Amino acid sequence: MNLIPCMPLPMLLLLVPQYCAALQSELVSLSSHGCDFKSQMTHLPVATGKGNPREQFKHSRIPGSRFFDMDNIADKGSNLPHMLPSEEAFAAAADCLDIGNDTQVVVYDRSGLFSAARVWWTFRVFGHAKVAVLDGGLPLWVSEGHKLEETPVSDDDLNAPLRAAQHPPPQTTYRAHLQRGQVRDLQQVLRNLEQQQEVVVDARGAARFQAKAPEPRPGMRGGHIPGSKNVPFDAVLTGGRLKSPEEIRSAFVSAGVDLEAPLVASCGTGVTASVLALALQQLSPQPKVAVYDGSWSEWGSRQDTPMDTGE
């Protein structure tokens, strides 16, 4: 099992304060570093499409993990799903989860690798360098025979970080610093249509990218941002895990992506775009990639944004 440094969509996050000094990569083997991943972990809800992630966490989880609800530790003033919270809100939630700026955080989900990437990216956007993703997530943890914790968790405990994020105190111990170079908004992506300084890479499936399949959210147009390239997120995954760096590189290059150019990852809601960002991290320790936070949920729901269809 590896660690990758790297829809209500809750997700699983492992928090390992005394993780392992040898952790240098976004993708690290559980067994190869001799680390005890049962110390302390944080759990986030995952978009599995089955059941209720919050209820699933209450009844079974990796021992010591904590629940991070990315739908609600978010900008609640936006009508778009799980948009980035403010620095103050994120810091308040981190404090409540007992996460410090030097804490090694490991994120996992119940799908193998899906929404964990979004939370990995969120931590990095707020300046948290010590964050990784558990490659293969909970399914691989279980398949390898590791135990689950089944002690019930109360709703009050799960709601505490949400309350903190919605009503942050004047001061927090955690210091969040938004890394603006890692995130793009609507106006920046619109300006790039003229300036052509960055390449947008869309993680949605080809049928949605080409407007041959309807969007899953009502009232949304089909198609893609003009000039963008299509690398479906599952092109960099196999069996719920990231492919090898060579295969990841091939997926981007075969889609016509210049890996030397600055990239902006987009998708439906900013989740699978983060999978692409995580994959690109395996090719370079400092990849030139940002995530369009609003993604197609924002672009496709407006009538004043240009779009293309077809390949």
N, C-alpha and C positions, 0 to 999 in steps of 0.2 A: 504494500500500500504506500502511496506517495503523497507528499505534501507539495502542492503547487504554490510558489510564492505569488507569488503572483500579486385573471390571474390574480387574485391576491397572491403575493409571492412572499410568504414567510420563508425562513431558511435556517439552516443549522450552522452554528459557529462554535468552534472549540476554542476555549481560552486556556492557554498553557503558560502561566506566568514564569515558571522555571523550566521552560521547554528544553532547549538544547543550544549550547553555545556554538555548536557546529552548524546550525541552520543558516545557510547562506543563500539558498535558492528558493524560488517560488514553488518548486516541485521537488520534494524530498521524500525518500523512502522511510516509512515508519520503522522498518526493521534495521535499516543500514546505519542509523545514527545512534542506536541503543537508547533512545529516549522513551520515557514513560508518558504515553499520551493519555493516561488515566488520571493525571494530576488534577488539572482544572481546565474545563473546556466551555465554550459558549455555543449555544445552539440557535440557529435562525430558521424561520419557517421556509419551506421549499415548495415550489410549484410542481407537485407531482401529478396533479390532475385527479388524485384520488384522496378521499378523506379530508380531514381538517388538520393541517400541519400543527396548529396550536394544540389541539387535543392529542395528536400523536405524540408530541413532545411531552405532554403532561404524563403520559403513561409509559413511554420508553425513550431512551436517549443514550448516547455515549456517556459513560460515567463522568460526572462533574461538569457536563456541558451546560450552557446557559442559552436562553432564548432571545434572539434578536429579531424583532419584527420590522422588516424593512418597509412594510406598507405604512406603518405608523410612526416609525422613527424617520420621518420624512417631512417634506413641506406640505403641511395640511391646508395651507392657503391656496394650493394649486389644484386644479381639477384634473391634472395628469397623474398617473399612478407612480407611486414611490419616487417622486422627485427628491433630489438631495435636500436634506434639512439644513438649517443654518448652523454655523459653527457652534453657537451657544447650545442649540438643541442636541447636536451630536455629542458635545462635551458632557452635557448633563446626563445623557443616556450612558455614555462610557463610564462616568463616575458611578452610576447606579449599578452597572454591571461589574464594578470593581476592576475596570480596565485602566491601566496607567499608560503614559506615553511610551514607556519602555517594556510594556507587556508584550510577550510573543502571542499573537492571536492566530488561531487556526480555524478556518471556516469550512464547514461541511454542509451538505444537504442530503436529502433522502432520494434524490434522483441519480446520484453518482457525481455529476458535475453539471450544474445548471445555474441556479440562483446564487450559489455560493460565490460565483465569480463577481456578481454585482456587489456583494458585501465586501469582498476583497478590494474591489475598486473603490468603494465608498471610503473604506479606511485609508487607502492610499491617497485619495483626493483630500482628505483632511490631515495629511502629513504623517500618517502612521506607517513607519517603514517596516516594522516587524509584524508582517501579516502574511499568511500563507493559506493555501487551499488544500484540503484533504482530497487527493486524487482518488476517485472512485467512491468517495463519500460513505454514507451509512451502509449502502448495499455491500460494498467490499469489506467494510468493517465486520459486518455480520457473517459474510461468506467465509471470512478467514477465522471464524470461531471466537471472535472477541465478545466479551459480555456486554450486556446493556443494563443500564440502571432503570429500575421500574418503580422506584419510590414516587408516590404521587407528588405533583407540584401544584401549588395553589394558584388560582387566578390572580390573587393579589400580588404574588411574587412576579408573575409574568407581566402584570400591568405596570409595575413600578417604573421600569425604564421608559415606558410610554408616557406616563404622567410627568416624569422628569423632563423628557424632551418637549412636551407640550407646554410646560411651565418651568423653564430653566431658571435656576437661582442666579443672583447677581454675579457670583463668582463660582468657578469650578476648579477642581484639582487638575483635571485633564485639560490640556491645551490643544484645541483644534485650530489648524491653520489651512484654509482652503488653498489648494494648489491649482490656481486658475488655468495653468497650462494643460491640465489633464481633463478639462471639461469644456464642452462647447454648448452655446445656447442658440436659439433660433436666429438671432440677428447675425451672429458670427458665421453660421452656416450659409445664410443668405448672402452675406458679403463675399464669402468664398466662391460663390457662383461666378462672380465677376473677377475676383482676384486670382482664382485658380492656384492658390498656394498650397492647398491640402487636398488629398484624395479621400473621398467618403467611401467607406466600405460597409455594405449593408449585410447584416447577419441573418436576415429573414430567408425563408426558402425561395427557390427560383420562381415558383408559381405566384407567390405574392409580390415578389420583386417585379415581375413582368405583368402584373395585374391580370393574371389568368385564374387566380383563385381569390375569393373574397377575403377581406380583412376580418379577423375574429371580433373586432369591436364595431358596434353599429355606427352608421353615419360616417364611416371613414372611407376616403377614396383609395383606390388601388394604384400601384405604380411605385416609383422610386425617385429620389432626389436626382435631378439631372447631373449626368457625369459620374454618378457613383458606380462602384464595382460591387459584384455580388459574390460573397463568400459565405454560404450558409453555415451557421455555427456548427452543425453536425459534421461538416467537412473536416473539422479539426479534432473530432472526438471519435473514440471507438469504445463501445461497451461502457459508456459513462466515464471514460478517462481520456485525458489528452493524448493525442497521437505523438509520435516522435518529432523532434525538431525538423528533421528532413521532410517528413510528411506534411507538417504544418507549413513549412516554406513552400512546398509544392502546391498546396491548396491555394495559397495566395497568388503565387506566380502564375499558375494556370488560369486564374481569373483575371489576369492582366494587371495585377497590383504591383506597382513599383515599391519594393520594400525599403528603398532608400529615401522615398518621399515622406513628408509628414502625413499621417493618416488620421482620419476621424471615423471611429466605429459607430454605427447606428444599427437599429433593429426596430422592434415594435415598441418596447417600453424602456429600453436601456439595460435590459438584463442580458440577452444573448450577445449584445454588443460588447459587454464586459467579458464574455467568454473569448471573443476575438482578442481583446486587449490582453487577457491572461495568456492566450496562446502566443501572441507576439512577444510577450515577456520571455518566453522560452528561447526566442531567437536572438534577443539582445537584452542585456541588463538594463538598458535605458532606451527602450523603443520610443520612437517619435509617434505616439498614438494618444489621442484624446477620445472621450466618449461624448456623443451628442445626447445629453441627458433626456430631453423630451422625445427624441427619436421620432418614429413614424406616428406615434400617438399624438404628437403635436403637429408635425408637418402634414400628415394626411388628413387631419381633422379640420384644417383651415382651407378656405377657398382662395386665399391670396398667395399661396406658395406654389411655385412651378413644379411640375412633375413630368416624368417620362414613363412610358410603358415599353414593353418588349425588352430585348436583351440590352 
